Each structure stands twice: as structure tokens, then as C-alpha cells.
Amino acid sequence: MTALLRVDGLSKSYPGVKANEDISFSVEPGEVHALLGENGAGKSTLVKMIYGLVRPDSGTMLLRGQPYAPPKPGVARALGVAMVFQHFSLFEALNVAENVTLGMENPPRMGELAARIRSVSEEYGLPLDPDRLVGDLSAGERQRVEIIRCLLQDPKLLIMDEPTSVLTPQEVDILFQTLRQLSAEGTAILYISHKLEEIRAICDGATILRRGKVVGTCVPREKTARELAEMMVGQTLTPPERSAKPKGPVALEVTGLSVASPNPFGMGLKDIAFAVRKGEILGIAGVAGNGQDELLLALSGELRTPKDMVKIDGTPSGDLGPNERRRAGLVAAPEERLGHAAAPDMSLTENALLSGALRRGLVNRGFIDWPATREFASEVVKDYDVRTPGIGVAARALSGGNLQKFVIGRELLQEPGVVVVNQPTWGVDAAAAASIRQALIDRATAGAAVVVISQDLDELLEIADDFAALNGGRMTRPRPTQGLTVDEIGLMMGGAHGMEVAHHVHA
């Protein structure tokens, strides 16, 4: 059987970095083929070359035996190559059908398009209403819009970048049924994901990249997830370790937390209640857009509430801003690294000052203590293995994984009593993710109360003592993580708020 896509010797360099070097692999018709690698391994550059967003410096590609070098995505789409990106390119104020037309070269009339969206979405088990506003859709439904937009082009090769990062386990099952159906019809799928158990479940073959080069190929289902991770990073990985210690008194208590979202398409919080003790990690799951950002804002002090809704060490603190909460011992690291957690054009030293000034005593009588600030930034870089030419470089110059290590390290080195993080290992490779998780565990072991908001279920099951889920701005009652099944977790994420009560009744 001739390969649908053959890549031979592709290379691409940017100033100071070889993104791809002499990459060769092939994908057969109907094959689900994984591209595996750490952050910065070169996966994104490679698929952008295949999709026509980036021109290779050297090397060739064949599509169905014919020379293939798309100068732009429109040409790639016309030749049967489609791509679903990790970050959606949708307009919230337009409806589904209007968004789909924006990705088409020659869109049909609206009525005809709406009928096609309905029939194709039902045929592939991804039902969508073409008249609904995208701003009103869940993250999983928005992904359907992107997939249906691609399927309407009848692609021969579908590239998917981190497709399950915004889905519940049940939605992942539906997506995999769709991908298997496409595969059976002869469509090849190029699949990028950090979720190795999913790779093992869905992919027929895999090409592993490290630092821009191919370092191996394998059949994923013949390997364990750990073996795949170790092939990616080139070293042995050790799982996070926890030492059993008795829990201390409640350090963070939230009661009846209700607050509107500052974002017009955001999700307000409705009557949220939980308590976290010293030495304890509470994991909060949920599909993106269900109130995670708002919860972090309300806990960090960026979104203020009546003071009794949030208590730090028993003191009502809901009306305190971020600096006052830092002084009281609560630090926070938001999901958005560049712009929210770190100022992109400021140096690492300046970014260390931004959140560390109070707790590390970096300002004295209104004057910045620059030697102490540089020492603090250097300490973060050293202790958290942040790969950077120096502390004087701008935050935006770091890779996503290294900037994330810097942001988490900057907060944890302030020795807080309460830690709140949202998506601590989002888009971070296996080695960096393991070190961040271990750092959060170590902080809890040292006596902090830790809240981890994450869409990565494996992460929460690995490090959290208790587990809750956000759906539609409401939160399930926290339950011990031990003994929870993936089905129960999926139901909690999908909004079955009564299920934890039913569980206790039957117990």
C-alpha cells in the first residue's frame, strides 16, 4: 500500500534554534499516527509545514504519491489536508454556521450549509445545532465546530493538535468513535497529544521527536505510558512521592461563594463551598469554561466578594485584594502564563519582583532591593531547573514549559500557607510536569493547603487527596480521590451534582 503522506528529510531553522532537522516518516491511508515529543521537540513546526503555514528550509513531501509543498493552508485544504488546532479560532458572537463559512473557500448558501452541518455532525456522532451562538457553547461543543468544519471538506488527512485537552472522559469516548469511523473510511489522522494512555488507545503507530529530530518509532499499544514518556524525554521518570503526614487545621475555607464573571462569555460561580486543611491537596476538575478562571480570580483576590465567602486561616478575607491575601499567606498562579502570570516583555528578575515583593521583602521604604530581587530570581531558576540564558531575559523568550516552571517556582519559594494554581502543567512536557507536581506535593508536605484546578485527570488522581468538579459554575462536594472511577469523575464533570449524595446513600 502506498503511503498517503511521505515526509522525507524535512528541516526548518529559526534564528538560534533548529526546530526540525532531517525529519522523515510516513502515514498510511486510514492510519491513526501519533507525533510524540516534549515541549519544544518540534511537533508544531512539523505539522505547520504539512498544513502550509510554514515553508521548510529543505526536504520533500509526497501526498498520494505526488509532490506536495503547499504554499498556504488553502492549498493544503484543497488537496485534502485539514487541521484542528489546539486553540480554537472561533468568533463567540457568531453562530455555528457563520463560523463554519469562515473556514471555507466557496461556502454554499446558509440554508444549505446548515443542513450539511446537521447531517455530517449526526453521521459522525457529534450533533451540532448550526443556529446556536458559539459564545453559548461548552468547550467540547466548540471543538465539534472545528472538527465539523474540517469534515465538510472531506479530508484525506486530518491533523489534530491536543484534541482532548478540553473534553470530559465521556466526550473523549465520543471523539474516539468518530476518529475510528473516519479511519475505517480511509482518512488518515496525525495525532498530537501529551495524554499517553489516549495515544495507546487510539493510535496505530507513533513517531517520537526530541529536540527537532526523530529518535524512534513504535506501536503505542505495545508500550506502557511510562515507556512512551521515557522515549520522549530520554531519561527515566520517577512518579511523585508523598509522605503520609497527619493533616493540620483548615487553612482555606470557602462558603456560599457566588460571583458574576468579569468576562461577558465567562461563567459565574454559584454557591461554592469547600475547606482545605494544612498538608492537604484538593484537586478540582472540569472542562474549560465552567468557572475555573473565575474561581482562581475569586481565591486570589482579583475578583472580590463579601468577606465571609473566603477565609484564610479562619480570618474573613473575601474583600481583600491580591497583595493583602499574599500578606495573609495565599499565593496564586493563573492558567494564562504570558500576560496574567508573567509580564511578557519584563525580565525574569522584574517578574520575580511583581509577585515576590511582599513575602520576600524585596521593597524597603519604597525602594526596590535589586540585589535581593536578582537573588530571588536566580533561586527560582536554579531550584526549578528553568532553562534560560539568564535572569535578564524577557519572560516571552522562554518556552511554555520553562516559563511555567518559573511561575510556579516564584510562588512556592515564597513559602505560602495556601497555594491556588490553575492548569499547573498545561502544555508542559512529561519531565517538567513531573517536577511541578512534585513541587506542589512538597509544599503540601511542608504544611501548606494546596488547591489544584486542572483539566488533566491523571494529574489530579496522582497528587490530590480530595477531588471535586466544576460544571456550569457549580462545584460538586469534594470526595476522597482514592477509589474514584473514571466514570464517576466523568459524571461529576458533566454536571451530575446529586451523584455524590447518592453515592453516600448507597455506601
N, C-alpha and C positions, 0 to 999 in steps of 0.2 A: 504494500500500500504506500503510495507517495505521501509524503508529509504535506499537511495543509500549509504550515508555516515552517520555513527553514531559515534560521539565523546563523550567519557564518562570519566570525571574526569581527563583530561589531565593537567599535571603540568610540568613546566620547570623553573629551577632557574639557575642564573649565580651568581658569587661572588657579594654579596651585593644587589642583586635585584631578586625579583620573577617575571619573565617575564609573566608566565601563572600560574594560581592557580585554580585547580579543574574546568576546563572548559568542559561543556557538551552542545552539540546541535546536530541537525540532519538536513540533506538536502535530499529532495525527488528527484526522477528522474524528470528531466525537470524543476526543480525549479531554479529560479534566487535568490540566497540568499546573502544578504549583511552582511559583517562584518564591524561594525561601531565602531569608537573609536578615541580618541585623539592620538597625537604622544606619543609613549611610553605606549600605552594601552595594547600592546601585540599581535596586529593583525599579524605582520610579523612573529614573532616566531611561532604563531599558524599555519599559512599556510606552513611555512617551515617544521613543524613536519608532516603535512599532505602529503607534497611533498617528504619527505625523506631526507631533507637537515639537519634536527636537530632531535636527538633522545629524546623523552620525558623522564622525570625522573619517572613519574608514570601515570597511566591511560591507557585506551584502545581505539581502534578504530575498527569499523566494516565497510567493504566495500562490498556492496551487500550481507550482512548477514554473511560474512566470516571474521575471524580475520585479521586485516590489520596493519602491522608495518613495513613499507618499510625502509630498512637499507640505501638506496641511491635512488636518483631520477630515475635512470634507471629502478629500480624495480617498482616504482610508475607508470612510463610511461607504462611499460609492462602490468600493471593491469588496465590501462585506466584513469590515473590521469595526466593531463597536466597543465602547468602553464605558463602564460605570465607575465614576470616581469616588474616592473616599469622602470628599467634601462635596455635598450636593450643590449644583448650580441651578437653583430654582428661585423664582420670584414669588414671595409669600402672598403678594396682593393679587396675583393672577390665579385662575383656576387650573385644574389639571390639564385640560385640553389645550389651553392657551400656552402653558409651559411646554407641552409636547411639541407644539408647532415651532417653537423657537429653536428646536434642535433638528428641524427638517429642512432640506434644501428646497423642495417643492411641496409644501403642505397642501393637502386636499381641503375642501370646504369644511367648515366647523362641524356641521351635522354629520357628514360622512366620517370625519376623523373621530368624533365622539363614539359613533357606532363601532369603529375599528378598535378603539381603546377598550370598549366594553367587551367585545368578542375575544380579542387577544388576551386581555387580562384574565378573563374567565377560563379560556383554553389552557392557560399556564398556571391556574390556581392562585392568581394574585389579584382578586377582584378589586376594581377601582371605579369610582364614580367620576366621570370626566368633568362634571359641573362643580365639584367641591373646590373651595379655596384652598390653596396649598398651605396657607398660614394656619388653617384649622386641622391639618393632618398630623398624625403622630410621625415620629422619626421613621418607623417601619413602613408606613404608608408612603412617605416621601421617597423612600428608597424604591418602592414599587414604581413610582412615576418615572424614575431614572431608568429602571430595568425595562419597563414597557416602552419607553421612548426608544431604547435600543432594539427591542424585539420587533417593533414596527418596521425596522429596516431589514428584517430577515437576515441577521448576520451569520457569517460562516465562522467567525472567530469573535468571541466575547471576552473582553478583558475586565476583570473585577478586582478592584483595589480595596482591601479590608471591608468586604461587603456585609459582614455580620456584626460589626462593632456597635451598631445601634439597634440590634434585634433581641427580643426575648428568645429563650430556648425553643418555644413553640414556633415563633416566626422563622427561626433558623431551619427547623424541620421543613416548613413550607417552602423556603427558598431552595433547600437541597432537593426537594421533589421536583421543583421547576428546573434546576440545573441538570438533574438526571434525565428529565424529559427532553431537554434541549440536546444533551449528549446523545441520547438514543436516536434523535433525529439527524445526527451527524454534525451538529455545531460543536466546534472545539472551544474550550474555556481555559483561559490563562488566569490563574487564581493566586492573588497575593493575600496572605493573612499571617498575623502573629499567633493565631489560635491553632496550636499544633494538633490538638485532638480533632478539630474540624478538618484539617488537611488530611489526617489519617482516614477520616470517614468518607471524604468526597473525592480525593484526588487519585488518579491512576499512576502518575509519575511526578517527579519533582526535580528541579534544577536548583542547586544551592549556590548562592553567591556570598563571597566575603571580600570586602574592600575592592569591589568592582570586578572581581574575577570569578569564574566558575570554579568551585572547589570540590564539586561532587554531584552525582545524580543518584536517585534511589526510587524505590516504590514505597511511598509513605506508609501503607498499611503493614509493611514488613518490618517497620521500625517502631520503637516506642517514642512517645513525645519527647522524653529526655534525650534519646539518641539523636533525634532531629535537631533539638536545641543545641546539643553539643557539636553537631556537624556545622551548624550556623556560626557559632562563636569560636570554635576551635579550641575549646577547653572544657574541663569537667565542671559541671554546675552542682552546687550543693543547695538543697532546699532550705528555706528559712528555718531557723531553730528557735524554739520557745522554751523558756524555763518556767516550770509551774511555780507561781507565787500567789499567796492569798491576795485578793482584791482589797483595795482601800475604800475610803468613803466616796460618796458621789462627788465628782468634780464638775460635771456639766449636767444641768437639768433643764429640759425644755418642756413647757406646759402650755397647751392650748395655743400653739404658735400658728397664727393666721395672719397673712400679709399679702397684699397685691404685688404682682410682678412689676418692676420698673420698665420691662420690655413689653410693647404692645402685643407681640405674639408669644409672650412668655407664659409661665404657668404660676399662678398664685398658690400660696401654701394654705392648707385648710386643717386647722386643729391638730397640729403635730405634737406628739408628746413622747419623750424618752429620757432616760438618765444613763450616764456613763460614769463608771467608777474609776478611780485611780488604778492603773495597771491593766485596764480593760480596753479592747478594741471592738468598736461597733462598726460593722460593715453595712452600708446602705446601697442596695442595688436599684436599678431602674433603667428603662430605655431613655435615651436622651430626650430632653424636652418635657419631663414630668415633674420638674420643680427642683432638680439638683442645683442649678446655678443659684436659684433664689434661696435655697436652704443654706448654701455656703455664705451668701451675702448677709443673711439674717444672723448667722452664727458669728461671722467675722466682724459685724458691726457696720458694714457698708449699707445695710438696709436696717433701719432702726424700728423697734417695736415697743409696745408698752413694756415697762421694765421687768414685770414679773414673768414674762414669757420665757426669758432666758436667765438662768442663774449660773454664775461661775463660783465654785466653792461656797455655795449657799447664798451668795450676795446677788440680789436682783440687778441684772446688767443689760436688759433688753434695750435701754435707751442710750447705752454707751456707744461711742464711735470706735473705729478700729484701734486708734492709739490707746484709748483708755482700756480697751479689752486686752491689748498686749501687756499693758502695765499690770493688769489683773492676772496675766498668765496664759491667755489664749492666743495662739498664732494660727494663721490660716494660709493655705496655698490653693489658689483657684485653678480651674481647668485650663484657662487660656494663658499659656506661658508668656507669649510676646504681647505686651500691651496691658495685661492685667497683673500678672505675677511679676513681670520684669519690664522695664522701660527699654525698648529695642535699641535706641541709639546711645544709651548711657553705658558706661563701662561696668564691668563686674564689681569693681570697687564701689562705684556710685550706687549700683543696685543692692549691694550688701548694706549700704548705709540706709537706704529707703525704708527697709523694714527692721533693721537691726539697731537703729539709733537708740531707741529707748532701753531695750533689755540689755544691750551690750555697753551702754554708757558711752556712745560714740560722739555725743554732743555735750559740751561743757560750757554753761553760761552763754549759750547761743553760738558758740564756735565749734566747728567740726574738728574732731581729733583725727586728722588724716592718717597718721602712722597706725593708730589703733584700728581704723577702718580698713586700711590695707592688710593689716594682720588678720582681721576677721575674714576678709575675702579670701586671703591665702589659705586660711584654716579650712574654709568650706571647700576650696578647690582640692586641697590635699586629702582631707578626711573622706570626701565623697567621690574621689577619683574623677574629677571634672577635666576632660581633655580640652585644653585651651592653651594658646601660645603664652598667655599671661593674664593677670587680673586687670590690665588696662584695656583689653579688647572690648568692643561693644557686645551687648547681650545677643544681638541679632546674628553675630558671626559664629555663634556656637550651633552645633547640630541640635535637633529637638531633644534627643536623649540626654546630651550633656547639659543643656540649659535646664532640663527638668531636675537633674541631679543637683545642680547649683541651687535652684529654687527650694527644693525640699531640704537640702543641707543648711541653707541660710536660715530656715525656720527652726529646724530641730536643734541646731547649735545654740539657739537662744535658751535652751533648757526650759521649754514651756511646761506648764502643768496640764494644759489642754491643747490638743492638736486637731485641726479640721483640714482635711485635704480632699479635693475633688479630682478624680482621674489621675492619681499619682503616677501611673506608669503608661498613660495614653501615648501610643505610637513610640514606645520605648522598647529597645531590643531586650532579649532574654537576660543577658548578663546585667545590664543596667537595672532592669525591673527587679531582679533578684536582690540587688544591693539596696534599692529603695525600700522594698518590702522588709528586708532585714532591719533597716534603719528605723522603720516605723515600729517594728516589734521591739527593738532595743529601747526605744523611747517609752513604750508602754511598760516594759520590764523595769525601767528606771522610775516608774511611778506616775507617768502621765496618763490621762484619759484621751484616747485616740478615736476620732471619727473618720472613717474612710468611705467616701462616696465614690462608687466605681461602677462602670458597665462591664467590667471583667469579672465574671462569676468565679472563675478559677482562683483569681487573686483573693476575692473575699473569703472563699471557702478555705483558702490556705492560711490566712492570717487573722480572720475575725473570730472573736469569742461568741458574739451575738450577731444576728442577721435580721435586717428589715428591708422593705422595698418601697420605693416611691412610685405612685401611679396617679396621674391627674392631680398632683399637688397634695395627695393624702399619703400617709405612711402606715404600713402595717405595724402591728405591735412587734418589737424585737423578740426573736426567739433564739435559743442556743443553736449555733451553727452545726454542731455535731449531730449527725442523724438526719439532717435535712436532705431530701431528694431533689434532683434537678426538676422533676415535675412540680413539686411543691413550690420551689423557687419561681418557676415559670408562672404558676398561678398567682403568686404574690405580686410578681412584676406586672402581670396582666390585669391586676386590679381586684383580685378576689380577697377583699378586706375582711370578710367574715370567716375566711378559712382557718385563721389561727385560733379563733374561738371554737370552731367545730372540732379542730384537732384536739384541743384540750378536753372537750366534752367526751370524745371517744377514748381518750387516753386512759 
